[in-house]
């Protein structure tokens, strides 16, 4: 956890600087789960933001090539907001 905090603190400073310039701006935090969760909690504590995440469904196409069944991702479809 110590490493996550060490990574997060400079990112939080960057977000703070950006928010000072872009008062109404929004950010997207994603990536490594533990770091992202830490950043989301820090940002919520600092600015009280509300986060909305979409639920998506992966669309696949099943293809048979050379006798092998292969699943090919063809996109994502929005399902709902959570």
PyMOL Python script that loads the backbone (N, CA, C, O; Angstrom):
from pymol import cmd

cmd.read_pdbstr("""\
ATOM      1  N   UNK A   1       0.829  -1.194   0.000  1.00  0.00           N
ATOM      2  CA  UNK A   1       0.000   0.000   0.000  1.00  0.00           C
ATOM      3  C   UNK A   1       0.874   1.258   0.000  1.00  0.00           C
ATOM      4  O   UNK A   1       0.501   2.300  -0.539  1.00  0.00           O
ATOM      5  N   UNK A   2       2.035   1.125   0.617  1.00  0.00           N
ATOM      6  CA  UNK A   2       2.951   2.265   0.669  1.00  0.00           C
ATOM      7  C   UNK A   2       3.354   2.716  -0.740  1.00  0.00           C
ATOM      8  O   UNK A   2       3.453   3.913  -1.014  1.00  0.00           O
ATOM      9  N   UNK A   3       3.584   1.749  -1.624  1.00  0.00           N
ATOM     10  CA  UNK A   3       3.947   2.074  -3.000  1.00  0.00           C
ATOM     11  C   UNK A   3       2.802   2.775  -3.727  1.00  0.00           C
ATOM     12  O   UNK A   3       3.029   3.692  -4.518  1.00  0.00           O
ATOM     13  N   UNK A   4       1.582   2.343  -3.457  1.00  0.00           N
ATOM     14  CA  UNK A   4       0.406   2.958  -4.082  1.00  0.00           C
ATOM     15  C   UNK A   4       0.302   4.416  -3.653  1.00  0.00           C
ATOM     16  O   UNK A   4       0.068   5.294  -4.483  1.00  0.00           O
ATOM     17  N   UNK A   5       0.473   4.672  -2.372  1.00  0.00           N
ATOM     18  CA  UNK A   5       0.406   6.048  -1.865  1.00  0.00           C
ATOM     19  C   UNK A   5       1.520   6.885  -2.490  1.00  0.00           C
ATOM     20  O   UNK A   5       1.288   8.030  -2.877  1.00  0.00           O
ATOM     21  N   UNK A   6       2.716   6.330  -2.590  1.00  0.00           N
ATOM     22  CA  UNK A   6       3.836   7.053  -3.210  1.00  0.00           C
ATOM     23  C   UNK A   6       3.535   7.415  -4.662  1.00  0.00           C
ATOM     24  O   UNK A   6       3.916   8.488  -5.130  1.00  0.00           O
ATOM     25  N   UNK A   7       2.855   6.523  -5.369  1.00  0.00           N
ATOM     26  CA  UNK A   7       2.466   6.812  -6.752  1.00  0.00           C
ATOM     27  C   UNK A   7       1.317   7.819  -6.817  1.00  0.00           C
ATOM     28  O   UNK A   7       1.273   8.667  -7.708  1.00  0.00           O
ATOM     29  N   UNK A   8       0.399   7.717  -5.873  1.00  0.00           N
ATOM     30  CA  UNK A   8      -0.822   8.526  -5.915  1.00  0.00           C
ATOM     31  C   UNK A   8      -0.592   9.997  -5.572  1.00  0.00           C
ATOM     32  O   UNK A   8      -1.209  10.873  -6.178  1.00  0.00           O
ATOM     33  N   UNK A   9       0.276  10.276  -4.623  1.00  0.00           N
ATOM     34  CA  UNK A   9       0.432  11.658  -4.153  1.00  0.00           C
ATOM     35  C   UNK A   9       0.813  12.644  -5.254  1.00  0.00           C
ATOM     36  O   UNK A   9       0.209  13.714  -5.325  1.00  0.00           O
ATOM     37  N   UNK A  10       1.790  12.338  -6.121  1.00  0.00           N
ATOM     38  CA  UNK A  10       2.080  13.280  -7.215  1.00  0.00           C
ATOM     39  C   UNK A  10       0.923  13.410  -8.211  1.00  0.00           C
ATOM     40  O   UNK A  10       0.716  14.478  -8.787  1.00  0.00           O
ATOM     41  N   UNK A  11       0.179  12.338  -8.410  1.00  0.00           N
ATOM     42  CA  UNK A  11      -0.974  12.393  -9.324  1.00  0.00           C
ATOM     43  C   UNK A  11      -2.050  13.297  -8.732  1.00  0.00           C
ATOM     44  O   UNK A  11      -2.665  14.081  -9.455  1.00  0.00           O
ATOM     45  N   UNK A  12      -2.279  13.196  -7.441  1.00  0.00           N
ATOM     46  CA  UNK A  12      -3.259  14.057  -6.777  1.00  0.00           C
ATOM     47  C   UNK A  12      -2.838  15.520  -6.902  1.00  0.00           C
ATOM     48  O   UNK A  12      -3.681  16.389  -7.123  1.00  0.00           O
ATOM     49  N   UNK A  13      -1.546  15.796  -6.762  1.00  0.00           N
ATOM     50  CA  UNK A  13      -1.045  17.163  -6.949  1.00  0.00           C
ATOM     51  C   UNK A  13      -1.298  17.652  -8.365  1.00  0.00           C
ATOM     52  O   UNK A  13      -1.671  18.809  -8.562  1.00  0.00           O
ATOM     53  N   UNK A  14      -1.098  16.776  -9.366  1.00  0.00           N
ATOM     54  CA  UNK A  14      -1.355  17.143 -10.763  1.00  0.00           C
ATOM     55  C   UNK A  14      -2.838  17.434 -10.979  1.00  0.00           C
ATOM     56  O   UNK A  14      -3.194  18.382 -11.679  1.00  0.00           O
ATOM     57  N   UNK A  15      -3.696  16.622 -10.380  1.00  0.00           N
ATOM     58  CA  UNK A  15      -5.148  16.839 -10.503  1.00  0.00           C
ATOM     59  C   UNK A  15      -5.515  18.179  -9.858  1.00  0.00           C
ATOM     60  O   UNK A  15      -6.295  18.946 -10.422  1.00  0.00           O
ATOM     61  N   UNK A  16      -4.957  18.456  -8.688  1.00  0.00           N
ATOM     62  CA  UNK A  16      -5.236  19.712  -7.975  1.00  0.00           C
ATOM     63  C   UNK A  16      -4.834  20.914  -8.843  1.00  0.00           C
ATOM     64  O   UNK A  16      -5.592  21.876  -8.960  1.00  0.00           O
ATOM     65  N   UNK A  17      -3.650  20.856  -9.445  1.00  0.00           N
ATOM     66  CA  UNK A  17      -3.196  21.952 -10.307  1.00  0.00           C
ATOM     67  C   UNK A  17      -4.114  22.113 -11.519  1.00  0.00           C
ATOM     68  O   UNK A  17      -4.473  23.231 -11.889  1.00  0.00           O
ATOM     69  N   UNK A  18      -4.490  20.992 -12.134  1.00  0.00           N
ATOM     70  CA  UNK A  18      -5.366  21.039 -13.303  1.00  0.00           C
ATOM     71  C   UNK A  18      -6.725  21.624 -12.932  1.00  0.00           C
ATOM     72  O   UNK A  18      -7.288  22.434 -13.668  1.00  0.00           O
ATOM     73  N   UNK A  19      -7.245  21.198 -11.769  1.00  0.00           N
ATOM     74  CA  UNK A  19      -8.566  21.687 -11.330  1.00  0.00           C
ATOM     75  C   UNK A  19      -8.535  23.177 -11.022  1.00  0.00           C
ATOM     76  O   UNK A  19      -9.557  23.846 -11.180  1.00  0.00           O
ATOM     77  N   UNK A  20      -7.408  23.718 -10.591  1.00  0.00           N
ATOM     78  CA  UNK A  20      -7.300  25.157 -10.345  1.00  0.00           C
ATOM     79  C   UNK A  20      -7.445  25.945 -11.632  1.00  0.00           C
ATOM     80  O   UNK A  20      -7.936  27.074 -11.621  1.00  0.00           O
ATOM     81  N   UNK A  21      -7.023  25.360 -12.738  1.00  0.00           N
ATOM     82  CA  UNK A  21      -7.120  26.020 -14.043  1.00  0.00           C
ATOM     83  C   UNK A  21      -8.475  25.738 -14.691  1.00  0.00           C
ATOM     84  O   UNK A  21      -9.069  26.630 -15.298  1.00  0.00           O
ATOM     85  N   UNK A  22      -8.962  24.511 -14.567  1.00  0.00           N
ATOM     86  CA  UNK A  22     -10.211  24.074 -15.216  1.00  0.00           C
ATOM     87  C   UNK A  22     -11.260  23.795 -14.148  1.00  0.00           C
ATOM     88  O   UNK A  22     -11.555  22.640 -13.842  1.00  0.00           O
ATOM     89  N   UNK A  23     -11.804  24.831 -13.600  1.00  0.00           N
ATOM     90  CA  UNK A  23     -12.718  24.707 -12.450  1.00  0.00           C
ATOM     91  C   UNK A  23     -13.889  23.753 -12.697  1.00  0.00           C
ATOM     92  O   UNK A  23     -14.257  22.983 -11.809  1.00  0.00           O
ATOM     93  N   UNK A  24     -14.471  23.799 -13.887  1.00  0.00           N
ATOM     94  CA  UNK A  24     -15.620  22.942 -14.188  1.00  0.00           C
ATOM     95  C   UNK A  24     -15.217  21.665 -14.920  1.00  0.00           C
ATOM     96  O   UNK A  24     -16.078  20.900 -15.356  1.00  0.00           O
ATOM     97  N   UNK A  25     -13.925  21.433 -15.055  1.00  0.00           N
ATOM     98  CA  UNK A  25     -13.441  20.275 -15.794  1.00  0.00           C
ATOM     99  C   UNK A  25     -13.724  18.966 -15.072  1.00  0.00           C
ATOM    100  O   UNK A  25     -13.856  18.927 -13.849  1.00  0.00           O
ATOM    101  N   UNK A  26     -13.812  17.918 -15.837  1.00  0.00           N
ATOM    102  CA  UNK A  26     -14.041  16.569 -15.308  1.00  0.00           C
ATOM    103  C   UNK A  26     -12.840  15.706 -15.655  1.00  0.00           C
ATOM    104  O   UNK A  26     -12.164  15.949 -16.655  1.00  0.00           O
ATOM    105  N   UNK A  27     -12.579  14.721 -14.849  1.00  0.00           N
ATOM    106  CA  UNK A  27     -11.468  13.821 -15.114  1.00  0.00           C
ATOM    107  C   UNK A  27     -11.964  12.379 -15.117  1.00  0.00           C
ATOM    108  O   UNK A  27     -13.002  12.061 -14.537  1.00  0.00           O
ATOM    109  N   UNK A  28     -11.219  11.539 -15.766  1.00  0.00           N
ATOM    110  CA  UNK A  28     -11.505  10.109 -15.791  1.00  0.00           C
ATOM    111  C   UNK A  28     -10.321   9.404 -15.140  1.00  0.00           C
ATOM    112  O   UNK A  28      -9.177   9.582 -15.560  1.00  0.00           O
ATOM    113  N   UNK A  29     -10.595   8.617 -14.132  1.00  0.00           N
ATOM    114  CA  UNK A  29      -9.542   7.868 -13.452  1.00  0.00           C
ATOM    115  C   UNK A  29      -9.776   6.397 -13.737  1.00  0.00           C
ATOM    116  O   UNK A  29     -10.837   5.853 -13.428  1.00  0.00           O
ATOM    117  N   UNK A  30      -8.776   5.757 -14.329  1.00  0.00           N
ATOM    118  CA  UNK A  30      -8.885   4.338 -14.634  1.00  0.00           C
ATOM    119  C   UNK A  30      -7.497   3.745 -14.710  1.00  0.00           C
ATOM    120  O   UNK A  30      -6.505   4.464 -14.833  1.00  0.00           O
ATOM    121  N   UNK A  31      -7.434   2.460 -14.639  1.00  0.00           N
ATOM    122  CA  UNK A  31      -6.144   1.793 -14.715  1.00  0.00           C
ATOM    123  C   UNK A  31      -6.008   0.750 -13.628  1.00  0.00           C
ATOM    124  O   UNK A  31      -6.977   0.068 -13.293  1.00  0.00           O
ATOM    125  N   UNK A  32      -4.814   0.621 -13.075  1.00  0.00           N
ATOM    126  CA  UNK A  32      -4.547  -0.365 -12.033  1.00  0.00           C
ATOM    127  C   UNK A  32      -5.540  -0.155 -10.890  1.00  0.00           C
ATOM    128  O   UNK A  32      -5.712   0.964 -10.406  1.00  0.00           O
ATOM    129  N   UNK A  33      -6.186  -1.230 -10.465  1.00  0.00           N
ATOM    130  CA  UNK A  33      -7.337  -1.130  -9.571  1.00  0.00           C
ATOM    131  C   UNK A  33      -7.024  -0.432  -8.253  1.00  0.00           C
ATOM    132  O   UNK A  33      -7.754   0.481  -7.867  1.00  0.00           O
ATOM    133  N   UNK A  34      -5.975  -0.826  -7.555  1.00  0.00           N
ATOM    134  CA  UNK A  34      -5.699  -0.268  -6.228  1.00  0.00           C
ATOM    135  C   UNK A  34      -5.354   1.216  -6.321  1.00  0.00           C
ATOM    136  O   UNK A  34      -5.838   2.016  -5.520  1.00  0.00           O
ATOM    137  N   UNK A  35      -4.528   1.585  -7.285  1.00  0.00           N
ATOM    138  CA  UNK A  35      -4.179   2.991  -7.463  1.00  0.00           C
ATOM    139  C   UNK A  35      -5.412   3.806  -7.849  1.00  0.00           C
ATOM    140  O   UNK A  35      -5.622   4.897  -7.318  1.00  0.00           O
ATOM    141  N   UNK A  36      -6.217   3.293  -8.757  1.00  0.00           N
ATOM    142  CA  UNK A  36      -7.429   3.998  -9.181  1.00  0.00           C
ATOM    143  C   UNK A  36      -8.388   4.190  -8.012  1.00  0.00           C
ATOM    144  O   UNK A  36      -8.957   5.269  -7.844  1.00  0.00           O
ATOM    145  N   UNK A  37      -8.566   3.152  -7.207  1.00  0.00           N
ATOM    146  CA  UNK A  37      -9.460   3.252  -6.054  1.00  0.00           C
ATOM    147  C   UNK A  37      -8.951   4.299  -5.071  1.00  0.00           C
ATOM    148  O   UNK A  37      -9.735   5.091  -4.547  1.00  0.00           O
ATOM    149  N   UNK A  38      -7.655   4.309  -4.819  1.00  0.00           N
ATOM    150  CA  UNK A  38      -7.076   5.291  -3.908  1.00  0.00           C
ATOM    151  C   UNK A  38      -7.291   6.710  -4.438  1.00  0.00           C
ATOM    152  O   UNK A  38      -7.674   7.608  -3.688  1.00  0.00           O
ATOM    153  N   UNK A  39      -7.043   6.904  -5.736  1.00  0.00           N
ATOM    154  CA  UNK A  39      -7.230   8.219  -6.346  1.00  0.00           C
ATOM    155  C   UNK A  39      -8.691   8.657  -6.300  1.00  0.00           C
ATOM    156  O   UNK A  39      -8.977   9.819  -6.013  1.00  0.00           O
ATOM    157  N   UNK A  40      -9.613   7.743  -6.579  1.00  0.00           N
ATOM    158  CA  UNK A  40     -11.036   8.077  -6.532  1.00  0.00           C
ATOM    159  C   UNK A  40     -11.454   8.528  -5.135  1.00  0.00           C
ATOM    160  O   UNK A  40     -12.194   9.501  -4.984  1.00  0.00           O
ATOM    161  N   UNK A  41     -10.978   7.819  -4.119  1.00  0.00           N
ATOM    162  CA  UNK A  41     -11.313   8.200  -2.742  1.00  0.00           C
ATOM    163  C   UNK A  41     -10.711   9.557  -2.380  1.00  0.00           C
ATOM    164  O   UNK A  41     -11.358  10.369  -1.718  1.00  0.00           O
ATOM    165  N   UNK A  42      -9.482   9.799  -2.810  1.00  0.00           N
ATOM    166  CA  UNK A  42      -8.829  11.080  -2.523  1.00  0.00           C
ATOM    167  C   UNK A  42      -9.549  12.233  -3.220  1.00  0.00           C
ATOM    168  O   UNK A  42      -9.788  13.277  -2.612  1.00  0.00           O
ATOM    169  N   UNK A  43      -9.891  12.047  -4.483  1.00  0.00           N
ATOM    170  CA  UNK A  43     -10.579  13.087  -5.247  1.00  0.00           C
ATOM    171  C   UNK A  43     -11.955  13.362  -4.648  1.00  0.00           C
ATOM    172  O   UNK A  43     -12.370  14.516  -4.541  1.00  0.00           O
ATOM    173  N   UNK A  44     -12.657  12.309  -4.261  1.00  0.00           N
ATOM    174  CA  UNK A  44     -13.978  12.487  -3.652  1.00  0.00           C
ATOM    175  C   UNK A  44     -13.857  13.255  -2.338  1.00  0.00           C
ATOM    176  O   UNK A  44     -14.689  14.111  -2.038  1.00  0.00           O
ATOM    177  N   UNK A  45     -12.846  12.956  -1.570  1.00  0.00           N
ATOM    178  CA  UNK A  45     -12.644  13.640  -0.288  1.00  0.00           C
ATOM    179  C   UNK A  45     -12.305  15.119  -0.512  1.00  0.00           C
ATOM    180  O   UNK A  45     -12.777  15.980   0.230  1.00  0.00           O
ATOM    181  N   UNK A  46     -11.493  15.415  -1.525  1.00  0.00           N
ATOM    182  CA  UNK A  46     -11.080  16.792  -1.790  1.00  0.00           C
ATOM    183  C   UNK A  46     -12.190  17.641  -2.387  1.00  0.00           C
ATOM    184  O   UNK A  46     -12.380  18.788  -1.984  1.00  0.00           O
ATOM    185  N   UNK A  47     -12.935  17.078  -3.358  1.00  0.00           N
ATOM    186  CA  UNK A  47     -13.918  17.876  -4.091  1.00  0.00           C
ATOM    187  C   UNK A  47     -15.348  17.371  -3.956  1.00  0.00           C
ATOM    188  O   UNK A  47     -16.270  18.009  -4.464  1.00  0.00           O
ATOM    189  N   UNK A  48     -15.552  16.262  -3.296  1.00  0.00           N
ATOM    190  CA  UNK A  48     -16.903  15.743  -3.108  1.00  0.00           C
ATOM    191  C   UNK A  48     -17.605  15.382  -4.400  1.00  0.00           C
ATOM    192  O   UNK A  48     -18.822  15.530  -4.513  1.00  0.00           O
ATOM    193  N   UNK A  49     -16.850  14.911  -5.370  1.00  0.00           N
ATOM    194  CA  UNK A  49     -17.423  14.582  -6.670  1.00  0.00           C
ATOM    195  C   UNK A  49     -18.308  13.350  -6.599  1.00  0.00           C
ATOM    196  O   UNK A  49     -18.164  12.496  -5.725  1.00  0.00           O
ATOM    197  N   UNK A  50     -19.217  13.293  -7.538  1.00  0.00           N
ATOM    198  CA  UNK A  50     -20.067  12.119  -7.708  1.00  0.00           C
ATOM    199  C   UNK A  50     -19.554  11.363  -8.931  1.00  0.00           C
ATOM    200  O   UNK A  50     -19.305  11.964  -9.976  1.00  0.00           O
ATOM    201  N   UNK A  51     -19.398  10.075  -8.804  1.00  0.00           N
ATOM    202  CA  UNK A  51     -18.880   9.263  -9.896  1.00  0.00           C
ATOM    203  C   UNK A  51     -19.978   8.362 -10.446  1.00  0.00           C
ATOM    204  O   UNK A  51     -20.751   7.776  -9.688  1.00  0.00           O
ATOM    205  N   UNK A  52     -20.040   8.260 -11.742  1.00  0.00           N
ATOM    206  CA  UNK A  52     -21.010   7.402 -12.396  1.00  0.00           C
ATOM    207  C   UNK A  52     -20.268   6.470 -13.344  1.00  0.00           C
ATOM    208  O   UNK A  52     -19.454   6.912 -14.154  1.00  0.00           O
ATOM    209  N   UNK A  53     -20.553   5.192 -13.237  1.00  0.00           N
ATOM    210  CA  UNK A  53     -19.874   4.207 -14.057  1.00  0.00           C
ATOM    211  C   UNK A  53     -20.887   3.482 -14.933  1.00  0.00           C
ATOM    212  O   UNK A  53     -21.960   3.105 -14.462  1.00  0.00           O
ATOM    213  N   UNK A  54     -20.555   3.288 -16.194  1.00  0.00           N
ATOM    214  CA  UNK A  54     -21.470   2.550 -17.056  1.00  0.00           C
ATOM    215  C   UNK A  54     -21.243   1.048 -16.940  1.00  0.00           C
ATOM    216  O   UNK A  54     -20.134   0.586 -16.675  1.00  0.00           O
ATOM    217  N   UNK A  55     -22.301   0.313 -17.142  1.00  0.00           N
ATOM    218  CA  UNK A  55     -22.202  -1.131 -17.291  1.00  0.00           C
ATOM    219  C   UNK A  55     -22.284  -1.413 -18.778  1.00  0.00           C
ATOM    220  O   UNK A  55     -23.170  -0.910 -19.468  1.00  0.00           O
ATOM    221  N   UNK A  56     -21.358  -2.216 -19.265  1.00  0.00           N
ATOM    222  CA  UNK A  56     -21.364  -2.548 -20.691  1.00  0.00           C
ATOM    223  C   UNK A  56     -21.388  -4.059 -20.861  1.00  0.00           C
ATOM    224  O   UNK A  56     -21.052  -4.821 -19.955  1.00  0.00           O
ATOM    225  N   UNK A  57     -21.786  -4.450 -22.026  1.00  0.00           N
ATOM    226  CA  UNK A  57     -21.801  -5.870 -22.369  1.00  0.00           C
ATOM    227  C   UNK A  57     -20.905  -6.057 -23.587  1.00  0.00           C
ATOM    228  O   UNK A  57     -21.078  -5.390 -24.607  1.00  0.00           O
ATOM    229  N   UNK A  58     -19.961  -6.958 -23.470  1.00  0.00           N
ATOM    230  CA  UNK A  58     -19.052  -7.207 -24.585  1.00  0.00           C
ATOM    231  C   UNK A  58     -19.765  -8.021 -25.656  1.00  0.00           C
ATOM    232  O   UNK A  58     -20.406  -9.030 -25.362  1.00  0.00           O
ATOM    233  N   UNK A  59     -19.649  -7.581 -26.867  1.00  0.00           N
ATOM    234  CA  UNK A  59     -20.252  -8.294 -27.986  1.00  0.00           C
ATOM    235  C   UNK A  59     -19.156  -9.094 -28.685  1.00  0.00           C
ATOM    236  O   UNK A  59     -18.110  -8.556 -29.048  1.00  0.00           O
ATOM    237  N   UNK A  60     -19.412 -10.374 -28.864  1.00  0.00           N
ATOM    238  CA  UNK A  60     -18.420 -11.229 -29.520  1.00  0.00           C
ATOM    239  C   UNK A  60     -19.039 -11.914 -30.728  1.00  0.00           C
ATOM    240  O   UNK A  60     -20.248 -12.126 -30.816  1.00  0.00           O
ATOM    241  N   UNK A  61     -18.168 -12.243 -31.635  1.00  0.00           N
ATOM    242  CA  UNK A  61     -18.561 -12.996 -32.815  1.00  0.00           C
ATOM    243  C   UNK A  61     -17.789 -14.309 -32.753  1.00  0.00           C
ATOM    244  O   UNK A  61     -16.570 -14.308 -32.584  1.00  0.00           O
ATOM    245  N   UNK A  62     -18.488 -15.415 -32.887  1.00  0.00           N
ATOM    246  CA  UNK A  62     -17.826 -16.717 -32.859  1.00  0.00           C
ATOM    247  C   UNK A  62     -17.577 -17.147 -34.299  1.00  0.00           C
ATOM    248  O   UNK A  62     -18.494 -17.245 -35.114  1.00  0.00           O
ATOM    249  N   UNK A  63     -16.304 -17.398 -34.579  1.00  0.00           N
ATOM    250  CA  UNK A  63     -15.874 -17.726 -35.936  1.00  0.00           C
ATOM    251  C   UNK A  63     -15.120 -19.046 -35.891  1.00  0.00           C
ATOM    252  O   UNK A  63     -14.377 -19.321 -34.950  1.00  0.00           O
ATOM    253  N   UNK A  64     -15.322 -19.852 -36.920  1.00  0.00           N
ATOM    254  CA  UNK A  64     -14.558 -21.095 -37.037  1.00  0.00           C
ATOM    255  C   UNK A  64     -13.530 -20.898 -38.146  1.00  0.00           C
ATOM    256  O   UNK A  64     -13.875 -20.676 -39.306  1.00  0.00           O
ATOM    257  N   UNK A  65     -12.243 -20.985 -37.754  1.00  0.00           N
ATOM    258  CA  UNK A  65     -11.155 -20.834 -38.718  1.00  0.00           C
ATOM    259  C   UNK A  65     -10.230 -22.041 -38.593  1.00  0.00           C
ATOM    260  O   UNK A  65      -9.757 -22.361 -37.502  1.00  0.00           O
ATOM    261  N   UNK A  66      -9.983 -22.694 -39.695  1.00  0.00           N
ATOM    262  CA  UNK A  66      -9.107 -23.871 -39.710  1.00  0.00           C
ATOM    263  C   UNK A  66      -9.532 -24.911 -38.677  1.00  0.00           C
ATOM    264  O   UNK A  66      -8.693 -25.549 -38.042  1.00  0.00           O
ATOM    265  N   UNK A  67     -10.844 -25.072 -38.518  1.00  0.00           N
ATOM    266  CA  UNK A  67     -11.367 -26.058 -37.591  1.00  0.00           C
ATOM    267  C   UNK A  67     -11.340 -25.630 -36.124  1.00  0.00           C
ATOM    268  O   UNK A  67     -11.728 -26.403 -35.248  1.00  0.00           O
ATOM    269  N   UNK A  68     -10.885 -24.407 -35.850  1.00  0.00           N
ATOM    270  CA  UNK A  68     -10.827 -23.905 -34.473  1.00  0.00           C
ATOM    271  C   UNK A  68     -11.913 -22.853 -34.268  1.00  0.00           C
ATOM    272  O   UNK A  68     -12.128 -21.995 -35.124  1.00  0.00           O
ATOM    273  N   UNK A  69     -12.590 -22.927 -33.134  1.00  0.00           N
ATOM    274  CA  UNK A  69     -13.594 -21.933 -32.786  1.00  0.00           C
ATOM    275  C   UNK A  69     -12.896 -20.769 -32.087  1.00  0.00           C
ATOM    276  O   UNK A  69     -12.195 -20.955 -31.093  1.00  0.00           O
ATOM    277  N   UNK A  70     -13.099 -19.574 -32.621  1.00  0.00           N
ATOM    278  CA  UNK A  70     -12.443 -18.374 -32.090  1.00  0.00           C
ATOM    279  C   UNK A  70     -13.509 -17.342 -31.758  1.00  0.00           C
ATOM    280  O   UNK A  70     -14.432 -17.113 -32.539  1.00  0.00           O
ATOM    281  N   UNK A  71     -13.370 -16.713 -30.578  1.00  0.00           N
ATOM    282  CA  UNK A  71     -14.243 -15.594 -30.214  1.00  0.00           C
ATOM    283  C   UNK A  71     -13.532 -14.300 -30.573  1.00  0.00           C
ATOM    284  O   UNK A  71     -12.401 -14.069 -30.145  1.00  0.00           O
ATOM    285  N   UNK A  72     -14.185 -13.462 -31.352  1.00  0.00           N
ATOM    286  CA  UNK A  72     -13.628 -12.172 -31.730  1.00  0.00           C
ATOM    287  C   UNK A  72     -14.487 -11.077 -31.118  1.00  0.00           C
ATOM    288  O   UNK A  72     -15.705 -11.051 -31.296  1.00  0.00           O
ATOM    289  N   UNK A  73     -13.840 -10.180 -30.400  1.00  0.00           N
ATOM    290  CA  UNK A  73     -14.556  -9.052 -29.811  1.00  0.00           C
ATOM    291  C   UNK A  73     -14.929  -8.088 -30.921  1.00  0.00           C
ATOM    292  O   UNK A  73     -14.079  -7.685 -31.715  1.00  0.00           O
ATOM    293  N   UNK A  74     -16.211  -7.715 -30.976  1.00  0.00           N
ATOM    294  CA  UNK A  74     -16.649  -6.774 -32.009  1.00  0.00           C
ATOM    295  C   UNK A  74     -17.152  -5.471 -31.414  1.00  0.00           C
ATOM    296  O   UNK A  74     -17.627  -4.592 -32.134  1.00  0.00           O
ATOM    297  N   UNK A  75     -17.046  -5.348 -30.092  1.00  0.00           N
ATOM    298  CA  UNK A  75     -17.442  -4.080 -29.487  1.00  0.00           C
ATOM    299  C   UNK A  75     -18.102  -4.251 -28.140  1.00  0.00           C
ATOM    300  O   UNK A  75     -18.246  -5.354 -27.612  1.00  0.00           O
ATOM    301  N   UNK A  76     -18.494  -3.114 -27.611  1.00  0.00           N
ATOM    302  CA  UNK A  76     -19.194  -3.073 -26.338  1.00  0.00           C
ATOM    303  C   UNK A  76     -20.509  -2.344 -26.522  1.00  0.00           C
ATOM    304  O   UNK A  76     -20.609  -1.395 -27.299  1.00  0.00           O
ATOM    305  N   UNK A  77     -21.507  -2.798 -25.803  1.00  0.00           N
ATOM    306  CA  UNK A  77     -22.819  -2.160 -25.873  1.00  0.00           C
ATOM    307  C   UNK A  77     -23.173  -1.638 -24.502  1.00  0.00           C
ATOM    308  O   UNK A  77     -23.065  -2.358 -23.510  1.00  0.00           O
ATOM    309  N   UNK A  78     -23.602  -0.368 -24.438  1.00  0.00           N
ATOM    310  CA  UNK A  78     -24.035   0.223 -23.186  1.00  0.00           C
ATOM    311  C   UNK A  78     -25.228  -0.548 -22.646  1.00  0.00           C
ATOM    312  O   UNK A  78     -26.141  -0.878 -23.403  1.00  0.00           O
ATOM    313  N   UNK A  79     -25.238  -0.843 -21.334  1.00  0.00           N
ATOM    314  CA  UNK A  79     -26.347  -1.545 -20.714  1.00  0.00           C
ATOM    315  C   UNK A  79     -27.123  -0.603 -19.793  1.00  0.00           C
ATOM    316  O   UNK A  79     -28.334  -0.442 -19.949  1.00  0.00           O
ATOM    317  N   UNK A  80     -26.433   0.016 -18.837  1.00  0.00           N
ATOM    318  CA  UNK A  80     -27.095   0.933 -17.901  1.00  0.00           C
ATOM    319  C   UNK A  80     -26.046   1.697 -17.104  1.00  0.00           C
ATOM    320  O   UNK A  80     -24.865   1.351 -17.119  1.00  0.00           O
ATOM    321  N   UNK A  81     -26.488   2.732 -16.413  1.00  0.00           N
ATOM    322  CA  UNK A  81     -25.638   3.448 -15.464  1.00  0.00           C
ATOM    323  C   UNK A  81     -25.798   2.796 -14.098  1.00  0.00           C
ATOM    324  O   UNK A  81     -26.900   2.370 -13.752  1.00  0.00           O
ATOM    325  N   UNK A  82     -24.724   2.706 -13.311  1.00  0.00           N
ATOM    326  CA  UNK A  82     -24.857   2.178 -11.963  1.00  0.00           C
ATOM    327  C   UNK A  82     -24.467   3.222 -10.957  1.00  0.00           C
ATOM    328  O   UNK A  82     -24.512   2.967  -9.754  1.00  0.00           O
TER     329      UNK A  82
END
""", "prot")
cmd.dss("prot")
cmd.show_as("cartoon", "prot")
cmd.util.cbc("prot")
cmd.orient("prot")
